[in-house]
Amino acid sequence: MSTTPSGSNYPAAADGMLEFHCSTCGRLLKVPVKAVGKQARCPQCGAVQLVPASPPVGAPAPAGALPASQAPHTSAADPSFPPAPPPNRPVGSFLPRPQAAPADTGLSLRQALQESSEQHAGRDTPTKRLFDRITAEVAKIFVGQEELVLGALVALFSSGHVLIESVPGLGKTLFVRTLGRVLGCRFGRIQFTADLMPSDITGAPIFDMKIQEFRFRPGPVFTQLLLADEINRSPAKTHAALLEIMQEYRVTIDGISHPLDRPFLVLATQNPLESEGTYNLPEAQIDRFMFKLHADYPLEQEEANILKLHGGQADINARLEEELATVTSPGEITQVTRDNAQVHIDERLIDYINKLVRRTRQWPQFHLGASPRAGIALMQGARTLAAFSGRDYAVPDDVAQIVLPALRHRVILTAEAEVEGHKVDDLLTELVRSVEVPRI
């Protein structure tokens, strides 16, 4: 057996190549000796891994690996990848599994927050107590969907907006109404259809016969919690009416700006199953959503609780009034949002966020990467999560908990990646694991 200059115990071929098995699928890979210690991608499963430098001699191949005489030799080294994170820091240890697959039992945002709180215990701050009171009240009416609840609260206290992708009947309208009652905020709903006009959203001037003048009649967007139901069923000219509203919190009609009351949160829904009669959302509008959340079918026990809780003939309006308490106010929410801006983010964490966002623009399966607004969303969301945990500083756990919701709608797959059946969440998970996690 000949050894490599780097001290590897894997056999080196006469042509200066060494062989090792992919740790995921077991395929026998053949790489140059100089690739030891660098990142390599398996062409069969796409897994990115470190070319081993000193594995045990005679180490058995992973289950399912082909014998060396039958396995094809594949060059997998890719020097363009950065050095792997140090081995004493588990890569992606804070990263939730993709939530899209129903069989996946990965961490939800709330579960990850609880684990982060245990690892980085914070103080019993007013923000933490407020978060606990809100979630406790919401749970009296709205069962499950913890990722949706936490994601909406993080966006609300970060001055962001949420795009929800789900099938009908999962209680999105009930959730927004419940949240409005608990927060003491006004609730509004717009049902997007193909014939909806921009003025139907923003409002328009009308001629008042009594005073013989035009006066502005506010549209349904003048609320605080806005449910934009099936937003992708309206054409682009209707979507454009929301661009200024979501970014600048105002409506401009006939040269006059009408400000919206704060806080203001847009919860937009789109159905992933129905394609007939739908429109693709413009990239400019998608990028204005802080998070894209997946609302999936409830678990068996959760669905049983829903049947017990809502299976009667009780008036939901009466239940919202009688069973829920208003635990905060728009003024307090605005003040807490301002206070969250004081949560400290270390320079190393800023560099980590910057690397994550910039790498989406270089990833081979992404035709379009994330914009700088994605990095801002990660920083704002990390600050809010830290405040919910009772901390005045953010940690990498906070970033990892929201990286998928913050990036999944901001990247576009290449045509080849779509044909090959790649999933955005899987590729983003792989991307995040290729970036070294800072020690803070």
C-alpha positions in Angstrom: 0.0 0.0 0.0 1.3 3.4 -0.9 0.3 6.4 1.1 -0.4 9.9 0.0 1.8 12.9 0.8 -0.9 14.0 3.3 -0.6 10.8 5.2 -3.8 9.2 4.0 -4.1 5.4 4.6 -6.3 5.0 1.6 -4.5 3.3 -1.3 -3.1 5.7 -3.9 -3.3 4.5 -7.5 -0.3 4.7 -9.8 -1.8 7.7 -11.6 -1.8 9.8 -8.5 -5.4 9.1 -7.6 -6.9 7.8 -4.4 -10.2 6.0 -3.8 -12.8 6.3 -1.1 -16.5 5.5 -0.7 -19.2 8.1 -0.5 -20.5 8.3 3.1 -24.1 8.7 1.9 -24.7 6.3 -1.1 -21.5 4.2 -0.9 -20.3 4.9 -4.4 -16.6 4.4 -5.0 -15.1 7.8 -5.8 -11.7 8.4 -7.3 -10.0 11.7 -6.7 -6.5 13.2 -7.1 -4.1 12.8 -4.2 -3.9 16.6 -3.8 -7.6 16.8 -3.1 -7.1 15.3 0.4 -8.7 17.7 3.0 -10.9 19.4 0.4 -14.6 19.2 -0.4 -15.9 16.7 -2.9 -19.3 16.2 -4.4 -20.7 12.7 -5.2 -22.1 12.7 -8.8 -24.6 10.0 -7.8 -26.3 11.4 -4.7 -25.0 15.0 -4.8 -23.6 14.8 -1.2 -20.8 17.1 -0.4 -18.1 15.7 1.9 -14.5 16.1 3.0 -12.0 13.9 1.2 -10.6 11.8 4.1 -7.0 12.2 5.0 -6.4 9.4 7.5 -9.2 6.8 7.7 -8.6 3.5 9.5 -6.8 1.0 7.3 -9.2 -1.6 5.9 -12.3 0.4 7.0 -15.4 -1.3 5.7 -17.4 0.4 2.9 -20.9 1.8 3.8 -23.9 -0.4 3.4 -25.0 -0.7 -0.2 -21.5 0.1 -1.6 -20.4 -1.7 -4.7 -17.2 -3.7 -4.6 -14.2 -1.9 -6.0 -14.1 -4.1 -9.0 -17.6 -3.2 -10.0 -18.0 0.4 -8.9 -17.3 3.0 -11.5 -14.4 5.4 -10.8 -15.6 9.0 -10.6 -13.6 12.1 -10.1 -15.4 14.1 -7.4 -13.0 16.6 -6.1 -14.1 20.2 -6.4 -11.4 22.7 -5.3 -13.9 25.5 -5.6 -15.6 24.5 -2.3 -14.3 26.2 0.9 -12.6 24.2 3.6 -15.0 22.2 5.7 -15.9 23.2 9.2 -13.7 21.9 12.0 -14.5 18.3 12.9 -15.3 19.2 16.5 -18.2 21.4 15.4 -21.0 19.2 13.9 -22.0 20.7 10.6 -25.7 21.6 10.4 -26.3 20.6 14.0 -28.7 23.5 14.4 -30.3 23.1 11.0 -33.9 21.8 10.9 -34.7 19.2 8.4 -36.8 20.2 5.4 -40.4 20.6 6.4 -41.9 19.9 2.9 -42.0 16.1 3.1 -44.9 14.8 5.4 -42.8 11.9 6.6 -40.0 14.1 7.8 -40.1 14.7 11.5 -37.5 17.4 11.6 -37.4 20.2 14.1 -40.1 22.8 13.8 -39.2 26.4 14.5 -40.8 26.3 17.9 -39.0 23.1 18.9 -35.7 24.5 17.7 -36.4 27.7 19.8 -37.1 25.6 22.8 -33.8 23.6 22.3 -32.0 26.9 21.7 -33.5 28.3 24.9 -32.2 25.3 26.9 -28.7 25.6 25.4 -28.5 29.4 25.7 -30.7 30.1 28.7 -31.8 33.7 28.8 -33.4 35.9 31.4 -37.1 36.2 32.2 -37.5 39.4 30.2 -40.7 41.3 29.4 -40.4 40.2 25.7 -40.1 36.6 26.7 -43.1 36.8 29.0 -45.1 38.5 26.3 -44.2 35.8 23.8 -45.3 33.1 26.2 -48.6 34.8 26.9 -49.4 35.2 23.2 -48.7 31.6 22.3 -50.6 30.3 25.3 -53.7 32.3 24.3 -53.5 31.4 20.6 -53.3 27.7 21.6 -56.8 27.9 23.2 -58.4 28.2 19.8 -55.7 27.3 17.2 -54.3 23.8 17.5 -50.8 22.8 16.1 -49.0 24.5 13.2 -46.3 25.7 15.6 -44.0 26.7 12.8 -46.7 28.9 11.3 -47.4 30.5 14.7 -43.8 31.2 15.6 -42.9 32.3 12.0 -45.8 34.8 12.0 -44.8 36.2 15.4 -41.2 36.5 14.4 -42.2 38.4 11.3 -44.6 40.6 13.2 -42.0 41.7 15.8 -39.4 42.1 13.0 -41.6 44.4 10.7 -41.8 41.6 8.1 -44.4 39.7 6.1 -45.2 36.0 5.6 -46.1 33.9 2.6 -47.8 30.7 3.5 -48.0 27.7 1.1 -50.6 25.2 2.1 -53.7 23.3 1.0 -57.2 24.8 1.9 -58.9 24.1 5.2 -55.9 24.2 7.6 -57.2 27.2 9.6 -55.2 30.1 8.2 -58.2 32.5 8.5 -58.9 31.3 12.0 -55.3 31.8 12.9 -55.2 35.4 11.7 -58.5 36.2 13.5 -57.2 34.6 16.7 -54.0 36.5 16.5 -55.8 39.7 15.9 -57.9 39.2 19.0 -55.0 38.2 21.2 -52.8 41.1 20.0 -55.6 43.7 20.1 -55.1 44.5 16.4 -57.6 44.9 13.6 -58.0 42.1 11.2 -58.8 42.3 7.4 -59.1 39.8 4.6 -58.8 40.1 0.8 -59.9 37.2 -1.4 -57.7 37.5 -4.5 -59.5 36.6 -7.7 -58.7 37.0 -11.4 -60.9 40.1 -11.7 -59.6 41.9 -8.6 -58.3 45.4 -9.4 -55.6 47.4 -7.6 -58.2 49.9 -6.4 -60.1 47.1 -4.7 -57.1 46.7 -2.4 -55.9 50.2 -1.8 -59.2 52.1 -2.1 -60.0 55.0 -4.5 -61.3 58.5 -4.6 -65.1 58.7 -4.8 -67.3 61.8 -5.5 -69.2 62.9 -2.4 -72.5 64.4 -3.6 -73.0 66.1 -0.3 -69.8 68.2 -0.3 -69.4 68.1 -4.1 -65.8 66.9 -3.8 -63.8 63.8 -4.2 -62.7 62.1 -1.0 -60.5 59.1 -0.5 -62.3 55.9 0.5 -59.8 53.5 2.2 -59.6 49.9 1.0 -59.4 46.7 3.0 -55.6 47.1 3.2 -56.0 49.7 5.9 -55.9 47.3 8.7 -53.1 45.8 10.9 -53.3 42.0 10.3 -54.1 41.4 6.6 -54.9 38.0 5.2 -54.2 38.0 1.5 -56.0 34.7 0.6 -54.9 32.9 -2.6 -52.7 35.8 -3.6 -51.5 34.0 -6.8 -54.9 34.0 -8.4 -54.7 37.7 -9.4 -52.7 39.2 -12.2 -49.4 41.1 -11.8 -51.1 44.6 -11.9 -53.0 43.7 -8.8 -49.9 42.4 -7.0 -48.1 45.6 -7.8 -50.5 47.5 -5.6 -49.0 45.7 -2.6 -45.3 46.6 -3.4 -45.4 50.0 -1.8 -47.7 48.9 1.0 -45.4 46.0 2.1 -42.2 48.0 1.9 -43.1 51.6 2.9 -46.4 51.0 4.9 -48.3 53.6 3.0 -50.7 54.0 0.0 -50.2 56.8 -2.5 -53.3 57.8 -4.5 -53.4 60.9 -6.7 -50.0 62.0 -5.3 -51.2 61.9 -1.7 -49.7 59.3 0.7 -51.9 57.7 3.2 -49.9 56.0 6.0 -51.0 52.6 7.5 -51.3 52.1 11.2 -48.5 50.1 12.7 -48.0 47.2 13.4 -48.8 45.9 9.9 -48.4 42.3 8.9 -49.4 40.7 5.6 -50.1 36.9 5.7 -50.5 35.8 2.1 -51.5 32.3 1.2 -51.0 30.3 -2.0 -52.1 26.8 -2.9 -49.3 24.5 -4.2 -51.7 21.9 -5.7 -54.0 24.0 -8.0 -52.3 25.4 -11.1 -55.3 26.4 -13.3 -56.2 30.0 -13.0 -53.1 31.0 -11.0 -50.3 33.5 -11.7 -46.7 33.4 -10.7 -45.9 36.1 -8.2 -43.3 38.6 -9.4 -39.8 38.2 -8.0 -40.0 41.8 -6.6 -43.0 40.9 -4.5 -41.8 37.5 -3.4 -38.6 39.1 -2.1 -40.7 41.5 0.1 -41.9 38.5 2.2 -39.6 37.9 5.1 -40.5 34.2 5.4 -42.2 31.5 3.3 -43.7 28.9 5.6 -45.2 25.5 4.8 -48.4 24.7 6.6 -48.9 20.9 6.5 -51.7 18.6 7.6 -51.9 18.2 11.4 -50.6 15.2 13.3 -53.1 12.5 14.3 -53.5 13.7 17.9 -53.6 17.3 16.8 -56.4 16.6 14.4 -58.3 14.7 17.1 -58.0 17.8 19.3 -59.3 20.0 16.5 -62.4 17.8 16.1 -63.1 18.0 19.9 -62.5 21.7 20.0 -64.3 22.8 16.9 -66.7 19.9 16.1 -69.7 21.5 17.8 -72.1 24.1 16.6 -70.6 27.0 18.7 -70.4 30.4 17.1 -66.7 31.0 16.4 -67.2 34.8 16.7 -68.6 34.3 20.2 -65.8 32.0 21.1 -63.1 34.5 20.0 -64.8 37.1 22.2 -65.4 35.0 25.2 -62.5 32.5 25.4 -59.5 34.7 24.3 -58.0 37.5 26.3 -56.2 40.4 24.7 -52.7 40.3 26.2 -51.0 43.2 24.4 -51.7 46.2 22.3 -50.5 47.7 19.0 -48.4 50.3 20.9 -46.6 47.6 23.0 -45.9 45.6 19.8 -44.4 48.6 18.2 -42.3 49.3 21.2 -41.0 45.7 21.5 -40.2 45.8 17.8 -38.0 48.9 18.4 -36.4 47.3 21.5 -35.5 44.2 19.5 -33.2 46.3 17.3 -30.9 46.6 20.4 -30.2 42.9 20.5 -26.4 42.5 19.8 -25.2 40.6 16.8 -21.5 39.7 16.8 -19.3 40.5 13.8 -18.6 36.8 13.3 -22.4 36.1 13.1 -22.8 39.0 10.5 -20.0 37.4 8.5 -21.8 34.0 8.8 -25.1 35.4 7.5 -23.3 37.2 4.7 -21.6 34.0 3.6 -24.9 32.1 3.6 -26.6 34.7 1.4 -23.7 35.2 -1.0 -23.2 31.4 -1.5 -26.8 31.1 -2.9 -25.6 33.2 -5.9 -22.7 30.7 -6.6 -24.5 27.4 -5.9 -24.6 25.4 -9.1 -28.3 24.3 -8.9 -29.5 27.9 -8.3 -30.2 30.1 -11.3 -31.0 33.1 -9.1 -29.6 33.6 -5.6 -30.9 35.6 -2.6 -30.8 39.3 -2.5 -29.3 41.5 0.3 -32.8 41.7 1.7 -32.5 38.1 2.7 -29.5 38.9 4.9 -31.4 41.7 6.5 -34.3 39.3 7.2 -31.9 36.8 8.8 -30.5 39.4 11.0 -33.8 40.8 12.1 -35.3 37.4 12.6 -32.3 36.3 14.7 -32.6 39.3 16.9 -36.3 38.6 17.5 -35.7 34.9 18.3 -33.0 35.9 20.7 -35.5 38.3 22.4 -38.1 35.6 22.6 -35.6 33.4 24.3 -34.8 36.1 26.9 -31.3 37.0 25.5 -29.9 40.3 24.5 -27.5 38.7 22.0 -28.0 36.4 19.0 -26.3 33.1 18.4 -25.9 30.9 15.3 -28.8 28.8 16.5 -31.1 31.7 15.9 -29.9 32.1 12.3 -30.1 28.3 11.5 -33.7 28.1 12.8 -35.0 30.6 10.2 -32.6 30.1 7.3 -34.9 27.9 5.3 -38.0 30.1 5.7 -36.0 33.2 4.9 -34.3 31.8 1.7 -36.5 29.1 0.1 -38.6 31.7 -1.8 -35.7 33.9 -2.8 -33.8 31.3 -4.9 -34.7 29.9 -8.2 -33.6 26.5 -9.4 -31.9 26.0 -12.8 -33.8 24.1 -15.5 -31.4 21.1 -15.1 -32.1 21.0 -11.3 -35.8 21.0 -11.8 -35.6 18.2 -14.4 -33.5 16.2 -12.0 -36.2 16.6 -9.2 -34.1 18.6 -6.7 -35.9 20.3 -3.9 -35.1 23.8 -2.8 -35.0 23.0 0.9 -32.7 20.0 0.3 -30.3 22.2 -1.6 -30.4 24.9 0.9 -29.7 22.4 3.7 -26.7 21.2 1.8 -25.5 24.8 1.2 -25.8 25.7 4.9 -23.8 22.7 5.9 -21.0 23.8 3.7 -20.5 27.0 5.6 -18.5 27.0 8.8 -20.5 27.8 11.9 -18.8 30.5 14.0 -18.1 30.0 17.7 -19.7 32.8 19.7 
